[in-house]
Amino acid sequence: MDATEIKVRKIIKNSTGIEEVIDFDVTRDMQDLGINSIAFIKMVVSLEKEFKVTFEENDLDETNFKSLKHIVDFISTKSMQ
């Protein structure tokens, strides 16, 4: 696990209250966690603050948040912009 992945896992856990994310496989579908829309918004805001990125409306497409790997890769891409 790299530093970004560890931070993303902690943010998801803190935003959603779902402990399972700590041991969640990076390729597993995030929908398996059952994150509701309010928790998702909290997660997105926390990701923006932690990584100093801004998600545009079109960034919030489910493909960018499909798995932990997708989220980590997306954050890395946004951070380079």
mmCIF file of the N, C-alpha and C atoms, coordinates in Angstrom:
data_MODEL
# 
_entry.id   MODEL 
# 
loop_
_atom_site.group_PDB 
_atom_site.id 
_atom_site.type_symbol 
_atom_site.label_atom_id 
_atom_site.label_alt_id 
_atom_site.label_comp_id 
_atom_site.label_asym_id 
_atom_site.label_entity_id 
_atom_site.label_seq_id 
_atom_site.pdbx_PDB_ins_code 
_atom_site.Cartn_x 
_atom_site.Cartn_y 
_atom_site.Cartn_z 
_atom_site.occupancy 
_atom_site.B_iso_or_equiv 
_atom_site.pdbx_formal_charge 
_atom_site.auth_seq_id 
_atom_site.auth_comp_id 
_atom_site.auth_asym_id 
_atom_site.auth_atom_id 
_atom_site.pdbx_PDB_model_num 
ATOM 1   N N  . MET A 1 1  ? 0.841   -1.190 0.000   1.00 0.00 ? 1  MET A N  1 
ATOM 2   C CA . MET A 1 1  ? 0.000   0.000  0.000   1.00 0.00 ? 1  MET A CA 1 
ATOM 3   C C  . MET A 1 1  ? 0.879   1.243  0.000   1.00 0.00 ? 1  MET A C  1 
ATOM 4   N N  . ASP A 1 2  ? 0.565   2.175  -0.876  1.00 0.00 ? 2  ASP A N  1 
ATOM 5   C CA . ASP A 1 2  ? 1.323   3.422  -0.873  1.00 0.00 ? 2  ASP A CA 1 
ATOM 6   C C  . ASP A 1 2  ? 0.623   4.447  0.024   1.00 0.00 ? 2  ASP A C  1 
ATOM 7   N N  . ALA A 1 3  ? 1.269   5.576  0.215   1.00 0.00 ? 3  ALA A N  1 
ATOM 8   C CA . ALA A 1 3  ? 0.761   6.605  1.132   1.00 0.00 ? 3  ALA A CA 1 
ATOM 9   C C  . ALA A 1 3  ? -0.602  7.136  0.704   1.00 0.00 ? 3  ALA A C  1 
ATOM 10  N N  . THR A 1 4  ? -0.792  7.323  -0.605  1.00 0.00 ? 4  THR A N  1 
ATOM 11  C CA . THR A 1 4  ? -2.079  7.826  -1.093  1.00 0.00 ? 4  THR A CA 1 
ATOM 12  C C  . THR A 1 4  ? -3.193  6.841  -0.781  1.00 0.00 ? 4  THR A C  1 
ATOM 13  N N  . GLU A 1 5  ? -2.946  5.576  -1.024  1.00 0.00 ? 5  GLU A N  1 
ATOM 14  C CA . GLU A 1 5  ? -3.968  4.560  -0.750  1.00 0.00 ? 5  GLU A CA 1 
ATOM 15  C C  . GLU A 1 5  ? -4.318  4.511  0.730   1.00 0.00 ? 5  GLU A C  1 
ATOM 16  N N  . ILE A 1 6  ? -3.326  4.596  1.583   1.00 0.00 ? 6  ILE A N  1 
ATOM 17  C CA . ILE A 1 6  ? -3.577  4.578  3.030   1.00 0.00 ? 6  ILE A CA 1 
ATOM 18  C C  . ILE A 1 6  ? -4.442  5.769  3.429   1.00 0.00 ? 6  ILE A C  1 
ATOM 19  N N  . LYS A 1 7  ? -4.118  6.956  2.904   1.00 0.00 ? 7  LYS A N  1 
ATOM 20  C CA . LYS A 1 7  ? -4.908  8.155  3.210   1.00 0.00 ? 7  LYS A CA 1 
ATOM 21  C C  . LYS A 1 7  ? -6.344  8.018  2.697   1.00 0.00 ? 7  LYS A C  1 
ATOM 22  N N  . VAL A 1 8  ? -6.490  7.492  1.478   1.00 0.00 ? 8  VAL A N  1 
ATOM 23  C CA . VAL A 1 8  ? -7.825  7.322  0.898   1.00 0.00 ? 8  VAL A CA 1 
ATOM 24  C C  . VAL A 1 8  ? -8.644  6.361  1.759   1.00 0.00 ? 8  VAL A C  1 
ATOM 25  N N  . ARG A 1 9  ? -8.055  5.265  2.178   1.00 0.00 ? 9  ARG A N  1 
ATOM 26  C CA . ARG A 1 9  ? -8.767  4.304  3.034   1.00 0.00 ? 9  ARG A CA 1 
ATOM 27  C C  . ARG A 1 9  ? -9.235  4.972  4.338   1.00 0.00 ? 9  ARG A C  1 
ATOM 28  N N  . LYS A 1 10 ? -8.353  5.750  4.957   1.00 0.00 ? 10 LYS A N  1 
ATOM 29  C CA . LYS A 1 10 ? -8.709  6.430  6.210   1.00 0.00 ? 10 LYS A CA 1 
ATOM 30  C C  . LYS A 1 10 ? -9.826  7.443  5.988   1.00 0.00 ? 10 LYS A C  1 
ATOM 31  N N  . ILE A 1 11 ? -9.747  8.175  4.883   1.00 0.00 ? 11 ILE A N  1 
ATOM 32  C CA . ILE A 1 11 ? -10.782 9.167  4.578   1.00 0.00 ? 11 ILE A CA 1 
ATOM 33  C C  . ILE A 1 11 ? -12.127 8.478  4.374   1.00 0.00 ? 11 ILE A C  1 
ATOM 34  N N  . ILE A 1 12 ? -12.132 7.388  3.623   1.00 0.00 ? 12 ILE A N  1 
ATOM 35  C CA . ILE A 1 12 ? -13.393 6.666  3.395   1.00 0.00 ? 12 ILE A CA 1 
ATOM 36  C C  . ILE A 1 12 ? -13.940 6.135  4.707   1.00 0.00 ? 12 ILE A C  1 
ATOM 37  N N  . LYS A 1 13 ? -13.078 5.571  5.527   1.00 0.00 ? 13 LYS A N  1 
ATOM 38  C CA . LYS A 1 13 ? -13.508 5.044  6.829   1.00 0.00 ? 13 LYS A CA 1 
ATOM 39  C C  . LYS A 1 13 ? -14.087 6.156  7.695   1.00 0.00 ? 13 LYS A C  1 
ATOM 40  N N  . ASN A 1 14 ? -13.394 7.285  7.772   1.00 0.00 ? 14 ASN A N  1 
ATOM 41  C CA . ASN A 1 14 ? -13.851 8.393  8.607   1.00 0.00 ? 14 ASN A CA 1 
ATOM 42  C C  . ASN A 1 14 ? -15.122 9.047  8.062   1.00 0.00 ? 14 ASN A C  1 
ATOM 43  N N  . SER A 1 15 ? -15.264 9.091  6.739   1.00 0.00 ? 15 SER A N  1 
ATOM 44  C CA . SER A 1 15 ? -16.428 9.727  6.120   1.00 0.00 ? 15 SER A CA 1 
ATOM 45  C C  . SER A 1 15 ? -17.677 8.861  6.165   1.00 0.00 ? 15 SER A C  1 
ATOM 46  N N  . THR A 1 16 ? -17.464 7.556  6.123   1.00 0.00 ? 16 THR A N  1 
ATOM 47  C CA . THR A 1 16 ? -18.602 6.643  6.029   1.00 0.00 ? 16 THR A CA 1 
ATOM 48  C C  . THR A 1 16 ? -18.864 5.856  7.302   1.00 0.00 ? 16 THR A C  1 
ATOM 49  N N  . GLY A 1 17 ? -17.844 5.744  8.146   1.00 0.00 ? 17 GLY A N  1 
ATOM 50  C CA . GLY A 1 17 ? -17.974 4.921  9.350   1.00 0.00 ? 17 GLY A CA 1 
ATOM 51  C C  . GLY A 1 17 ? -17.861 3.433  9.058   1.00 0.00 ? 17 GLY A C  1 
ATOM 52  N N  . ILE A 1 18 ? -17.457 3.087  7.856   1.00 0.00 ? 18 ILE A N  1 
ATOM 53  C CA . ILE A 1 18 ? -17.365 1.682  7.454   1.00 0.00 ? 18 ILE A CA 1 
ATOM 54  C C  . ILE A 1 18 ? -15.937 1.197  7.692   1.00 0.00 ? 18 ILE A C  1 
ATOM 55  N N  . GLU A 1 19 ? -15.771 0.368  8.724   1.00 0.00 ? 19 GLU A N  1 
ATOM 56  C CA . GLU A 1 19 ? -14.460 -0.154 9.098   1.00 0.00 ? 19 GLU A CA 1 
ATOM 57  C C  . GLU A 1 19 ? -13.884 -1.093 8.043   1.00 0.00 ? 19 GLU A C  1 
ATOM 58  N N  . GLU A 1 20 ? -14.751 -1.788 7.335   1.00 0.00 ? 20 GLU A N  1 
ATOM 59  C CA . GLU A 1 20 ? -14.346 -2.805 6.362   1.00 0.00 ? 20 GLU A CA 1 
ATOM 60  C C  . GLU A 1 20 ? -13.406 -2.261 5.292   1.00 0.00 ? 20 GLU A C  1 
ATOM 61  N N  . VAL A 1 21 ? -13.459 -0.976 5.033   1.00 0.00 ? 21 VAL A N  1 
ATOM 62  C CA . VAL A 1 21 ? -12.646 -0.386 3.963   1.00 0.00 ? 21 VAL A CA 1 
ATOM 63  C C  . VAL A 1 21 ? -11.152 -0.523 4.231   1.00 0.00 ? 21 VAL A C  1 
ATOM 64  N N  . ILE A 1 22 ? -10.761 -0.665 5.475   1.00 0.00 ? 22 ILE A N  1 
ATOM 65  C CA . ILE A 1 22 ? -9.343  -0.782 5.817   1.00 0.00 ? 22 ILE A CA 1 
ATOM 66  C C  . ILE A 1 22 ? -8.734  -2.039 5.191   1.00 0.00 ? 22 ILE A C  1 
ATOM 67  N N  . ASP A 1 23 ? -9.503  -3.126 5.120   1.00 0.00 ? 23 ASP A N  1 
ATOM 68  C CA . ASP A 1 23 ? -9.018  -4.381 4.544   1.00 0.00 ? 23 ASP A CA 1 
ATOM 69  C C  . ASP A 1 23 ? -9.635  -4.692 3.189   1.00 0.00 ? 23 ASP A C  1 
ATOM 70  N N  . PHE A 1 24 ? -10.311 -3.744 2.607   1.00 0.00 ? 24 PHE A N  1 
ATOM 71  C CA . PHE A 1 24 ? -11.034 -3.905 1.347   1.00 0.00 ? 24 PHE A CA 1 
ATOM 72  C C  . PHE A 1 24 ? -10.047 -4.071 0.191   1.00 0.00 ? 24 PHE A C  1 
ATOM 73  N N  . ASP A 1 25 ? -10.263 -5.055 -0.665  1.00 0.00 ? 25 ASP A N  1 
ATOM 74  C CA . ASP A 1 25 ? -9.404  -5.260 -1.834  1.00 0.00 ? 25 ASP A CA 1 
ATOM 75  C C  . ASP A 1 25 ? -9.477  -4.036 -2.748  1.00 0.00 ? 25 ASP A C  1 
ATOM 76  N N  . VAL A 1 26 ? -8.344  -3.600 -3.265  1.00 0.00 ? 26 VAL A N  1 
ATOM 77  C CA . VAL A 1 26 ? -8.292  -2.369 -4.058  1.00 0.00 ? 26 VAL A CA 1 
ATOM 78  C C  . VAL A 1 26 ? -9.089  -2.437 -5.357  1.00 0.00 ? 26 VAL A C  1 
ATOM 79  N N  . THR A 1 27 ? -9.353  -3.639 -5.845  1.00 0.00 ? 27 THR A N  1 
ATOM 80  C CA . THR A 1 27 ? -10.092 -3.769 -7.104  1.00 0.00 ? 27 THR A CA 1 
ATOM 81  C C  . THR A 1 27 ? -11.575 -4.072 -6.894  1.00 0.00 ? 27 THR A C  1 
ATOM 82  N N  . ARG A 1 28 ? -11.972 -4.289 -5.659  1.00 0.00 ? 28 ARG A N  1 
ATOM 83  C CA . ARG A 1 28 ? -13.369 -4.612 -5.364  1.00 0.00 ? 28 ARG A CA 1 
ATOM 84  C C  . ARG A 1 28 ? -14.262 -3.395 -5.582  1.00 0.00 ? 28 ARG A C  1 
ATOM 85  N N  . ASP A 1 29 ? -15.456 -3.631 -6.074  1.00 0.00 ? 29 ASP A N  1 
ATOM 86  C CA . ASP A 1 29 ? -16.412 -2.563 -6.370  1.00 0.00 ? 29 ASP A CA 1 
ATOM 87  C C  . ASP A 1 29 ? -16.815 -1.839 -5.083  1.00 0.00 ? 29 ASP A C  1 
ATOM 88  N N  . MET A 1 30 ? -16.689 -0.522 -5.087  1.00 0.00 ? 30 MET A N  1 
ATOM 89  C CA . MET A 1 30 ? -17.021 0.275  -3.908  1.00 0.00 ? 30 MET A CA 1 
ATOM 90  C C  . MET A 1 30 ? -18.495 0.173  -3.533  1.00 0.00 ? 30 MET A C  1 
ATOM 91  N N  . GLN A 1 31 ? -19.340 -0.159 -4.492  1.00 0.00 ? 31 GLN A N  1 
ATOM 92  C CA . GLN A 1 31 ? -20.764 -0.314 -4.190  1.00 0.00 ? 31 GLN A CA 1 
ATOM 93  C C  . GLN A 1 31 ? -20.994 -1.414 -3.165  1.00 0.00 ? 31 GLN A C  1 
ATOM 94  N N  . ASP A 1 32 ? -20.049 -2.352 -3.051  1.00 0.00 ? 32 ASP A N  1 
ATOM 95  C CA . ASP A 1 32 ? -20.170 -3.426 -2.059  1.00 0.00 ? 32 ASP A CA 1 
ATOM 96  C C  . ASP A 1 32 ? -20.156 -2.888 -0.631  1.00 0.00 ? 32 ASP A C  1 
ATOM 97  N N  . LEU A 1 33 ? -19.641 -1.679 -0.447  1.00 0.00 ? 33 LEU A N  1 
ATOM 98  C CA . LEU A 1 33 ? -19.611 -1.070 0.889   1.00 0.00 ? 33 LEU A CA 1 
ATOM 99  C C  . LEU A 1 33 ? -20.949 -0.435 1.265   1.00 0.00 ? 33 LEU A C  1 
ATOM 100 N N  . GLY A 1 34 ? -21.789 -0.184 0.276   1.00 0.00 ? 34 GLY A N  1 
ATOM 101 C CA . GLY A 1 34 ? -23.094 0.403  0.561   1.00 0.00 ? 34 GLY A CA 1 
ATOM 102 C C  . GLY A 1 34 ? -23.028 1.848  1.022   1.00 0.00 ? 34 GLY A C  1 
ATOM 103 N N  . ILE A 1 35 ? -22.136 2.628  0.445   1.00 0.00 ? 35 ILE A N  1 
ATOM 104 C CA . ILE A 1 35 ? -21.983 4.035  0.815   1.00 0.00 ? 35 ILE A CA 1 
ATOM 105 C C  . ILE A 1 35 ? -23.180 4.829  0.294   1.00 0.00 ? 35 ILE A C  1 
ATOM 106 N N  . ASN A 1 36 ? -23.840 5.562  1.192   1.00 0.00 ? 36 ASN A N  1 
ATOM 107 C CA . ASN A 1 36 ? -24.990 6.369  0.769   1.00 0.00 ? 36 ASN A CA 1 
ATOM 108 C C  . ASN A 1 36 ? -24.517 7.715  0.226   1.00 0.00 ? 36 ASN A C  1 
ATOM 109 N N  . SER A 1 37 ? -25.441 8.484  -0.322  1.00 0.00 ? 37 SER A N  1 
ATOM 110 C CA . SER A 1 37 ? -25.080 9.731  -1.001  1.00 0.00 ? 37 SER A CA 1 
ATOM 111 C C  . SER A 1 37 ? -24.483 10.772 -0.052  1.00 0.00 ? 37 SER A C  1 
ATOM 112 N N  . ILE A 1 38 ? -24.962 10.852 1.162   1.00 0.00 ? 38 ILE A N  1 
ATOM 113 C CA . ILE A 1 38 ? -24.418 11.824 2.114   1.00 0.00 ? 38 ILE A CA 1 
ATOM 114 C C  . ILE A 1 38 ? -22.988 11.449 2.491   1.00 0.00 ? 38 ILE A C  1 
ATOM 115 N N  . ALA A 1 39 ? -22.746 10.175 2.744   1.00 0.00 ? 39 ALA A N  1 
ATOM 116 C CA . ALA A 1 39 ? -21.394 9.713  3.067   1.00 0.00 ? 39 ALA A CA 1 
ATOM 117 C C  . ALA A 1 39 ? -20.459 9.932  1.875   1.00 0.00 ? 39 ALA A C  1 
ATOM 118 N N  . PHE A 1 40 ? -20.989 9.747  0.667   1.00 0.00 ? 40 PHE A N  1 
ATOM 119 C CA . PHE A 1 40 ? -20.185 9.957  -0.540  1.00 0.00 ? 40 PHE A CA 1 
ATOM 120 C C  . PHE A 1 40 ? -19.749 11.425 -0.626  1.00 0.00 ? 40 PHE A C  1 
ATOM 121 N N  . ILE A 1 41 ? -20.665 12.326 -0.379  1.00 0.00 ? 41 ILE A N  1 
ATOM 122 C CA . ILE A 1 41 ? -20.341 13.754 -0.424  1.00 0.00 ? 41 ILE A CA 1 
ATOM 123 C C  . ILE A 1 41 ? -19.288 14.100 0.634   1.00 0.00 ? 41 ILE A C  1 
ATOM 124 N N  . LYS A 1 42 ? -19.443 13.574 1.831   1.00 0.00 ? 42 LYS A N  1 
ATOM 125 C CA . LYS A 1 42 ? -18.460 13.801 2.886   1.00 0.00 ? 42 LYS A CA 1 
ATOM 126 C C  . LYS A 1 42 ? -17.084 13.280 2.459   1.00 0.00 ? 42 LYS A C  1 
ATOM 127 N N  . MET A 1 43 ? -17.094 12.115 1.831   1.00 0.00 ? 43 MET A N  1 
ATOM 128 C CA . MET A 1 43 ? -15.855 11.507 1.370   1.00 0.00 ? 43 MET A CA 1 
ATOM 129 C C  . MET A 1 43 ? -15.196 12.396 0.309   1.00 0.00 ? 43 MET A C  1 
ATOM 130 N N  . VAL A 1 44 ? -15.963 12.877 -0.649  1.00 0.00 ? 44 VAL A N  1 
ATOM 131 C CA . VAL A 1 44 ? -15.428 13.715 -1.721  1.00 0.00 ? 44 VAL A CA 1 
ATOM 132 C C  . VAL A 1 44 ? -14.834 15.005 -1.150  1.00 0.00 ? 44 VAL A C  1 
ATOM 133 N N  . VAL A 1 45 ? -15.542 15.643 -0.236  1.00 0.00 ? 45 VAL A N  1 
ATOM 134 C CA . VAL A 1 45 ? -15.050 16.885 0.385   1.00 0.00 ? 45 VAL A CA 1 
ATOM 135 C C  . VAL A 1 45 ? -13.747 16.610 1.143   1.00 0.00 ? 45 VAL A C  1 
ATOM 136 N N  . SER A 1 46 ? -13.695 15.515 1.865   1.00 0.00 ? 46 SER A N  1 
ATOM 137 C CA . SER A 1 46 ? -12.484 15.160 2.616   1.00 0.00 ? 46 SER A CA 1 
ATOM 138 C C  . SER A 1 46 ? -11.318 14.857 1.686   1.00 0.00 ? 46 SER A C  1 
ATOM 139 N N  . LEU A 1 47 ? -11.596 14.168 0.576   1.00 0.00 ? 47 LEU A N  1 
ATOM 140 C CA . LEU A 1 47 ? -10.546 13.894 -0.409  1.00 0.00 ? 47 LEU A CA 1 
ATOM 141 C C  . LEU A 1 47 ? -10.008 15.198 -0.999  1.00 0.00 ? 47 LEU A C  1 
ATOM 142 N N  . GLU A 1 48 ? -10.908 16.127 -1.314  1.00 0.00 ? 48 GLU A N  1 
ATOM 143 C CA . GLU A 1 48 ? -10.488 17.422 -1.858  1.00 0.00 ? 48 GLU A CA 1 
ATOM 144 C C  . GLU A 1 48 ? -9.581  18.155 -0.874  1.00 0.00 ? 48 GLU A C  1 
ATOM 145 N N  . LYS A 1 49 ? -9.972  18.175 0.387   1.00 0.00 ? 49 LYS A N  1 
ATOM 146 C CA . LYS A 1 49 ? -9.179  18.881 1.405   1.00 0.00 ? 49 LYS A CA 1 
ATOM 147 C C  . LYS A 1 49 ? -7.826  18.219 1.612   1.00 0.00 ? 49 LYS A C  1 
ATOM 148 N N  . GLU A 1 50 ? -7.827  16.915 1.764   1.00 0.00 ? 50 GLU A N  1 
ATOM 149 C CA . GLU A 1 50 ? -6.583  16.188 2.054   1.00 0.00 ? 50 GLU A CA 1 
ATOM 150 C C  . GLU A 1 50 ? -5.569  16.301 0.919   1.00 0.00 ? 50 GLU A C  1 
ATOM 151 N N  . PHE A 1 51 ? -6.048  16.152 -0.308  1.00 0.00 ? 51 PHE A N  1 
ATOM 152 C CA . PHE A 1 51 ? -5.142  16.122 -1.447  1.00 0.00 ? 51 PHE A CA 1 
ATOM 153 C C  . PHE A 1 51 ? -5.058  17.452 -2.198  1.00 0.00 ? 51 PHE A C  1 
ATOM 154 N N  . LYS A 1 52 ? -5.766  18.462 -1.674  1.00 0.00 ? 52 LYS A N  1 
ATOM 155 C CA . LYS A 1 52 ? -5.753  19.811 -2.266  1.00 0.00 ? 52 LYS A CA 1 
ATOM 156 C C  . LYS A 1 52 ? -6.072  19.781 -3.759  1.00 0.00 ? 52 LYS A C  1 
ATOM 157 N N  . VAL A 1 53 ? -7.167  19.082 -4.066  1.00 0.00 ? 53 VAL A N  1 
ATOM 158 C CA . VAL A 1 53 ? -7.676  19.005 -5.435  1.00 0.00 ? 53 VAL A CA 1 
ATOM 159 C C  . VAL A 1 53 ? -9.123  19.473 -5.431  1.00 0.00 ? 53 VAL A C  1 
ATOM 160 N N  . THR A 1 54 ? -9.629  19.790 -6.595  1.00 0.00 ? 54 THR A N  1 
ATOM 161 C CA . THR A 1 54 ? -11.030 20.164 -6.730  1.00 0.00 ? 54 THR A CA 1 
ATOM 162 C C  . THR A 1 54 ? -11.666 19.238 -7.748  1.00 0.00 ? 54 THR A C  1 
ATOM 163 N N  . PHE A 1 55 ? -12.755 18.621 -7.350  1.00 0.00 ? 55 PHE A N  1 
ATOM 164 C CA . PHE A 1 55 ? -13.504 17.769 -8.258  1.00 0.00 ? 55 PHE A CA 1 
ATOM 165 C C  . PHE A 1 55 ? -14.565 18.604 -8.954  1.00 0.00 ? 55 PHE A C  1 
ATOM 166 N N  . GLU A 1 56 ? -14.533 18.584 -10.256 1.00 0.00 ? 56 GLU A N  1 
ATOM 167 C CA . GLU A 1 56 ? -15.570 19.241 -11.041 1.00 0.00 ? 56 GLU A CA 1 
ATOM 168 C C  . GLU A 1 56 ? -16.774 18.298 -11.097 1.00 0.00 ? 56 GLU A C  1 
ATOM 169 N N  . GLU A 1 57 ? -17.907 18.825 -11.513 1.00 0.00 ? 57 GLU A N  1 
ATOM 170 C CA . GLU A 1 57 ? -19.124 18.015 -11.569 1.00 0.00 ? 57 GLU A CA 1 
ATOM 171 C C  . GLU A 1 57 ? -18.925 16.746 -12.401 1.00 0.00 ? 57 GLU A C  1 
ATOM 172 N N  . ASN A 1 58 ? -18.285 16.866 -13.549 1.00 0.00 ? 58 ASN A N  1 
ATOM 173 C CA . ASN A 1 58 ? -18.088 15.689 -14.400 1.00 0.00 ? 58 ASN A CA 1 
ATOM 174 C C  . ASN A 1 58 ? -17.074 14.709 -13.814 1.00 0.00 ? 58 ASN A C  1 
ATOM 175 N N  . ASP A 1 59 ? -16.255 15.132 -12.837 1.00 0.00 ? 59 ASP A N  1 
ATOM 176 C CA . ASP A 1 59 ? -15.321 14.234 -12.158 1.00 0.00 ? 59 ASP A CA 1 
ATOM 177 C C  . ASP A 1 59 ? -16.040 13.248 -11.245 1.00 0.00 ? 59 ASP A C  1 
ATOM 178 N N  . LEU A 1 60 ? -17.251 13.591 -10.850 1.00 0.00 ? 60 LEU A N  1 
ATOM 179 C CA . LEU A 1 60 ? -17.985 12.767 -9.888  1.00 0.00 ? 60 LEU A CA 1 
ATOM 180 C C  . LEU A 1 60 ? -18.674 11.571 -10.542 1.00 0.00 ? 60 LEU A C  1 
ATOM 181 N N  . ASP A 1 61 ? -18.273 11.262 -11.745 1.00 0.00 ? 61 ASP A N  1 
ATOM 182 C CA . ASP A 1 61 ? -18.767 10.092 -12.461 1.00 0.00 ? 61 ASP A CA 1 
ATOM 183 C C  . ASP A 1 61 ? -18.387 8.827  -11.688 1.00 0.00 ? 61 ASP A C  1 
ATOM 184 N N  . GLU A 1 62 ? -19.279 7.865  -11.660 1.00 0.00 ? 62 GLU A N  1 
ATOM 185 C CA . GLU A 1 62 ? -19.037 6.652  -10.869 1.00 0.00 ? 62 GLU A CA 1 
ATOM 186 C C  . GLU A 1 62 ? -17.789 5.891  -11.307 1.00 0.00 ? 62 GLU A C  1 
ATOM 187 N N  . THR A 1 63 ? -17.353 6.036  -12.542 1.00 0.00 ? 63 THR A N  1 
ATOM 188 C CA . THR A 1 63 ? -16.163 5.313  -12.986 1.00 0.00 ? 63 THR A CA 1 
ATOM 189 C C  . THR A 1 63 ? -14.911 5.764  -12.243 1.00 0.00 ? 63 THR A C  1 
ATOM 190 N N  . ASN A 1 64 ? -14.874 6.992  -11.783 1.00 0.00 ? 64 ASN A N  1 
ATOM 191 C CA . ASN A 1 64 ? -13.724 7.490  -11.025 1.00 0.00 ? 64 ASN A CA 1 
ATOM 192 C C  . ASN A 1 64 ? -13.730 6.991  -9.580  1.00 0.00 ? 64 ASN A C  1 
ATOM 193 N N  . PHE A 1 65 ? -14.851 6.467  -9.124  1.00 0.00 ? 65 PHE A N  1 
ATOM 194 C CA . PHE A 1 65 ? -14.998 6.018  -7.738  1.00 0.00 ? 65 PHE A CA 1 
ATOM 195 C C  . PHE A 1 65 ? -15.423 4.548  -7.666  1.00 0.00 ? 65 PHE A C  1 
ATOM 196 N N  . LYS A 1 66 ? -15.175 3.805  -8.728  1.00 0.00 ? 66 LYS A N  1 
ATOM 197 C CA . LYS A 1 66 ? -15.635 2.416  -8.809  1.00 0.00 ? 66 LYS A CA 1 
ATOM 198 C C  . LYS A 1 66 ? -14.929 1.502  -7.810  1.00 0.00 ? 66 LYS A C  1 
ATOM 199 N N  . SER A 1 67 ? -13.648 1.713  -7.590  1.00 0.00 ? 67 SER A N  1 
ATOM 200 C CA . SER A 1 67 ? -12.871 0.894  -6.653  1.00 0.00 ? 67 SER A CA 1 
ATOM 201 C C  . SER A 1 67 ? -11.841 1.790  -5.970  1.00 0.00 ? 67 SER A C  1 
ATOM 202 N N  . LEU A 1 68 ? -11.197 1.257  -4.956  1.00 0.00 ? 68 LEU A N  1 
ATOM 203 C CA . LEU A 1 68 ? -10.132 2.015  -4.302  1.00 0.00 ? 68 LEU A CA 1 
ATOM 204 C C  . LEU A 1 68 ? -9.030  2.350  -5.302  1.00 0.00 ? 68 LEU A C  1 
ATOM 205 N N  . LYS A 1 69 ? -8.715  1.416  -6.173  1.00 0.00 ? 69 LYS A N  1 
ATOM 206 C CA . LYS A 1 69 ? -7.688  1.667  -7.191  1.00 0.00 ? 69 LYS A CA 1 
ATOM 207 C C  . LYS A 1 69 ? -8.100  2.823  -8.095  1.00 0.00 ? 69 LYS A C  1 
ATOM 208 N N  . HIS A 1 70 ? -9.360  2.856  -8.512  1.00 0.00 ? 70 HIS A N  1 
ATOM 209 C CA . HIS A 1 70 ? -9.837  3.956  -9.344  1.00 0.00 ? 70 HIS A CA 1 
ATOM 210 C C  . HIS A 1 70 ? -9.699  5.291  -8.608  1.00 0.00 ? 70 HIS A C  1 
ATOM 211 N N  . ILE A 1 71 ? -10.062 5.311  -7.349  1.00 0.00 ? 71 ILE A N  1 
ATOM 212 C CA . ILE A 1 71 ? -9.989  6.549  -6.567  1.00 0.00 ? 71 ILE A CA 1 
ATOM 213 C C  . ILE A 1 71 ? -8.534  7.011  -6.431  1.00 0.00 ? 71 ILE A C  1 
ATOM 214 N N  . VAL A 1 72 ? -7.647  6.093  -6.064  1.00 0.00 ? 72 VAL A N  1 
ATOM 215 C CA . VAL A 1 72 ? -6.231  6.435  -5.894  1.00 0.00 ? 72 VAL A CA 1 
ATOM 216 C C  . VAL A 1 72 ? -5.648  6.938  -7.210  1.00 0.00 ? 72 VAL A C  1 
ATOM 217 N N  . ASP A 1 73 ? -5.928  6.244  -8.308  1.00 0.00 ? 73 ASP A N  1 
ATOM 218 C CA . ASP A 1 73 ? -5.433  6.674  -9.616  1.00 0.00 ? 73 ASP A CA 1 
ATOM 219 C C  . ASP A 1 73 ? -5.994  8.042  -10.001 1.00 0.00 ? 73 ASP A C  1 
ATOM 220 N N  . PHE A 1 74 ? -7.267  8.241  -9.727  1.00 0.00 ? 74 PHE A N  1 
ATOM 221 C CA . PHE A 1 74 ? -7.918  9.511  -10.059 1.00 0.00 ? 74 PHE A CA 1 
ATOM 222 C C  . PHE A 1 74 ? -7.309  10.649 -9.241  1.00 0.00 ? 74 PHE A C  1 
ATOM 223 N N  . ILE A 1 75 ? -7.090  10.432 -7.955  1.00 0.00 ? 75 ILE A N  1 
ATOM 224 C CA . ILE A 1 75 ? -6.466  11.438 -7.091  1.00 0.00 ? 75 ILE A CA 1 
ATOM 225 C C  . ILE A 1 75 ? -5.080  11.769 -7.614  1.00 0.00 ? 75 ILE A C  1 
ATOM 226 N N  . SER A 1 76 ? -4.336  10.759 -7.993  1.00 0.00 ? 76 SER A N  1 
ATOM 227 C CA . SER A 1 76 ? -2.979  10.976 -8.516  1.00 0.00 ? 76 SER A CA 1 
ATOM 228 C C  . SER A 1 76 ? -3.016  11.828 -9.781  1.00 0.00 ? 76 SER A C  1 
ATOM 229 N N  . THR A 1 77 ? -3.965  11.547 -10.651 1.00 0.00 ? 77 THR A N  1 
ATOM 230 C CA . THR A 1 77 ? -4.125  12.319 -11.888 1.00 0.00 ? 77 THR A CA 1 
ATOM 231 C C  . THR A 1 77 ? -4.493  13.768 -11.576 1.00 0.00 ? 77 THR A C  1 
ATOM 232 N N  . LYS A 1 78 ? -5.451  13.956 -10.660 1.00 0.00 ? 78 LYS A N  1 
ATOM 233 C CA . LYS A 1 78 ? -5.893  15.311 -10.291 1.00 0.00 ? 78 LYS A CA 1 
ATOM 234 C C  . LYS A 1 78 ? -4.767  16.091 -9.629  1.00 0.00 ? 78 LYS A C  1 
ATOM 235 N N  . SER A 1 79 ? -3.959  15.427 -8.845  1.00 0.00 ? 79 SER A N  1 
ATOM 236 C CA . SER A 1 79 ? -2.868  16.092 -8.128  1.00 0.00 ? 79 SER A CA 1 
ATOM 237 C C  . SER A 1 79 ? -1.794  16.601 -9.070  1.00 0.00 ? 79 SER A C  1 
ATOM 238 N N  . MET A 1 80 ? -1.658  15.952 -10.224 1.00 0.00 ? 80 MET A N  1 
ATOM 239 C CA . MET A 1 80 ? -0.643  16.357 -11.192 1.00 0.00 ? 80 MET A CA 1 
ATOM 240 C C  . MET A 1 80 ? -1.081  17.531 -12.053 1.00 0.00 ? 80 MET A C  1 
ATOM 241 N N  . GLN A 1 81 ? -2.351  17.873 -12.038 1.00 0.00 ? 81 GLN A N  1 
ATOM 242 C CA . GLN A 1 81 ? -2.868  18.949 -12.888 1.00 0.00 ? 81 GLN A CA 1 
ATOM 243 C C  . GLN A 1 81 ? -2.547  20.314 -12.326 1.00 0.00 ? 81 GLN A C  1 
# 
